[in-house]
């Protein structure tokens, strides 16, 4: 059994794609995944959003924090598996339906989440936790801990392999979902890198747009060609 702590912000498309990969691997290999929180809003606390990001990013990152507050409330009341189901539902609604649906999140997180909770047979009132700042201490602590494992000059997701003593890595950052066979192969390679404590970085800054419907992609996100 491999153990993994997966630190996610629900509004990050690359975290979502990586989570889809991990779930795909999980159908083929025994992996125990602990879904944990990292808030891009806290990662960028010291950043001037007006000069460093597109205009909508501040509100989107704030919405991500609000979604994490709800996830924290769900974890406190239920368990890790319920958080896994919630994050999967978040990602589907934000990235797999339409850009308009993502816009609804930016307008009103509570209203956006209530039908998601109801689909999961959870109390719709849990959506009110989006505005409950008492969860921020936990989310900030998990954010800071994740960054302490990798260094601060990273984004999401952060994957911590075989905690507490295993290596944590930013990524892998992938723009499309591999086939089932490729997913396992990629997993084995990434885990192999994580097992060498001296490994620090392997990077290619050139990225394609994530193959998700919210970005206009209409096909299957599974990799079908080499670029």
Buried (B, 14 or more C-beta within 10 A) or exposed (E): EBBBBBBBBBBBBBBBBBBBBBBBBBEEBEBEBBBBBBBBBBBBEEEEBEEEBEEEBBBBBBBBBBBBBBBBBBBEEBEBEBBBBBBBBBBBBBBBBBEEBBEBBBEBBBEBBBEBBEEBEBBEEBBBBBEEEEBBEBBBEBBEBBBEBBEEEBBBBBBBBBBEEBBBBBBBBBBBBBEEEBBBEBBEEBBEEBEEEEEEEEEEEEEEEBBBBBEEBEEEBBBEEEE
